[in-house]
């Protein structure tokens, strides 16, 4: 294949990936909307979407809406099952929900400038944050974003209100692993997301301690320790001594 043919093939792959990303981001999406968001002509988008459908990567229902196909679901499940952090975080997320009642998430680095929600356990309240697994959130201005971008030793946890959704507050703490130079680097983040009216200053502090304790324990499993306070592990999961956990605290609105 010559340079021209190779470039055309690469361009087709790039376009197909853009369309696949739109399908995954929206859950269900029609042809016109998918093509517009990917910046493609509907005829081009339809041709590529049909190829993806033939491969089982997407599915088109009787109403013409595209969604994730069985092969894509299989590949995603296989990829997540090989992510040690995803499999290790499940019990921690469950303990966080048991401790505060709000929905808890594990985030991993996503495409440029984003983090992706890779796992979650829903909260117990009738009004709660429902599953955003697979969705990306911007790093700019969000609790998870600050955790990924800032020095993990700078704060125990971060609280940010109304960043992605109005009247929703997120509390996040870093999961770290040893870096090449021996300094910890952020591998992921644990976070709690809930309505602001339930997560005031006192509750934010309490949730922050809980999330930070679980994040620190997961970090220790991967050989990383940040000097943010004494941490212990008991039958009910890790805990951080109250005096040490009270500071520092970051608040942004």
N, C-alpha and C positions, 0 to 999 in steps of 0.2 A: 504494500500500500504506500503510495507516494505521500509527500508532505501535505498536499491539498486534501486528499482523502482522509489522512490521519487527523487533520484539523477539524474536518467536518464531523468525523466520528466522535472526537472529543467534545465538540460543541453539542452534539446530540445527547451525549451522556450527561453533560452539565445541565442541559434543559430538562432531561428526564428526572434528574436528582432534584431540581428546583420544584418540579410538579409533585414529586413524591413528598417533598418537605411540606408543601402546602396541604396536601391530603392529610398528612400526619398532624400538622398544626391545628387543623380545623375539625378533625374527626370525620365530618361529612361535608362535601363541597361539590358544587355543580361545575360543569365544564366552563361556562363563561367566567365565573368568579375565579376559578383555578387558573385559567389562562391569563386573566387580567393581573392577578397577583404575581404570577411568574413572569409577566412582561412578554407573553407570547401571543401569536395569532391563534384564535380558536381552532383553526384547521390543523396547525402544527401541534398544539396541545393535545387534540383528540388523537392524532396519530401516535404520539408518544404514550399517552395514557392507555391506549389500546395495547401497546406493547407491554406496558407494565401489568396490565390486567391479564394478558396471556401468560405472563411469568408468575402470576399468583401474588404479585406484590401489592396490588390494589384490587378492590372489588367494586363493581358498579351495580347498584340496585335497580329495581323496576322504575324508580322515579328519576333515574339518571344521575344519582348522587354517588360520588366516589368516596370510598373509605379504605382503611387498611385491609389488605388481603391476607389469606391464611399463611402464605409463605413469609410475608413481612412480620406477622405476629410470631411465627416460629423463630425467625432470625433474631427478633428483638428479645424473645424469651431466652434463647441460647446465649446471646451476648450478655444479658443481665445475670444469667446464672454463673457466668465466668467472672463477674465482677465481685471480688472478695468483699469489697466494702458494702455492696448491696445485700449480700447474704448475711453479713455480720450485723448490719444495722437493724434488722427486723425486730429483735428483742428490745433494743434500745428505744425504737419508735413506740413500741407497745407500752414500755414503762413510762415514757413521757406522757402518752395519752392517759394512762392510768393515774399519773400524778397530777395532771392539770385539766384533763377533760377536753383539751383543744386538739385539733388536727396537727399531726407531726409529719415532717417531710425529711427525706434525704436528698440533697442536691449534689450534682457532680458538674465539673466544667462542661459547658456546652459550646456551641458554635461561637465565633468571635463576639466578644462583648456580652455573653449570656451565660447563665447556668441552667441546667435542666433538672427538673424534678424526676428522680429515678425510682423512688419508693415512697410510700406514705401509709399511715394508719389514720383512719378518720376519727375525729373527735366524737364524744358521746352526746353533745348537746343537740337539740332539735334544730337550732340555727348554728351551722358550722361550715367551715371551709371544706368543700368537696374536692374530690380527687383531681389534681392537676398533673398526675404522673405523665411524663412524656412532654409536657409543655415547658417552654423556656421562659425565663424571666431575665430582664436586663440587669446588668451589673451596676449600672448607674443609678444611684439613689436608693437602692434596696438593701435590706438587712443582709441577705445572702451575698449581694454584690460587695458590700463592705468587708464581709468575712473573707471573700476570695481575694480581694485587692489589697487589704491592709495587712500589716505585720501581725501574725497570729498571737504574738506575745504582747501586743499593745493593749488588748482588752480581753476580758473573759467571755463576754457576749455582747451582742448589739441588738438594740430595739429600734425599729423604724415603723412609723405610722403613716398610712395613706400613701404608700409609694407606688404600688401596682394597682391597688383598688382603693377607692375612698372608704374611710371608716373601717379599714382592716389594718391590723397591726401584726408585724412579724418579729419574732425573737430568734436570733441565729447565733450559732457558735461553730468554730472551725474544728474539723477533723484533720489532723496533720500526719505527715509521714516524714521520715528523715530525708533531708536533701543531700545533694552531692557534697556540699561543704559542711555537713553535719548540722546545719540549721534546719528547723522544721519548715516544711512547705505545706500549703493547704491542699489536701487531696479531696475534700468534700465538706459539706456543711450539714448540720442538723438544725432544723428550725421548727418553730411552732407558728401557725397562722390562725388568727381568729379575729372576731369583731372587736373593735377598739373599746366599745363600752364595757367589755368584760376584761380587757387587758389594760388596766390602769397602771399607775406607777408601782404600787405595791405588788400587784399580780405580775407585772412585767419583771420585777426583780426576782420574785419567787420562781417564775417560769425560766428566767435566764439562768438561775442557779441549777435548775433541773437539767436544762438542755446542755449547759456547759459541762456538767458532771458526766453525762452520757458521752458527749463528744470527746472529753478528755480520756475516758476509759477506752473508747474505740481507738483513739490515737495511740494509747499505750499498747494496744494489741498489735499495732503496726510498727512498734518500736520507737514512737515519738513521744517525748514528754515536754510539756511547756510549763514553766514555773509560774503557774497562776494560782497556786494554793494547794493545800494538802488534799489528796484524793484517796479514797478507799473504796473497796468493793465488798459488798455483803450479799446475803441471799436475795435481797430485794434490789440488787443492782448497785451501781456506784453512787457515791455521795461526795459532796464537797463541804468541808467545814464551813459553817455559816459565817464566822468572822472573816475568813479569807475570801469567801465568795461574794461578800457584799460590795466589793470594789475590785476593779473599776467597772463602771457601767456607762454605756454610750446611749444617748437618746437623740434621735433625729426625727423630724416631722416632715 
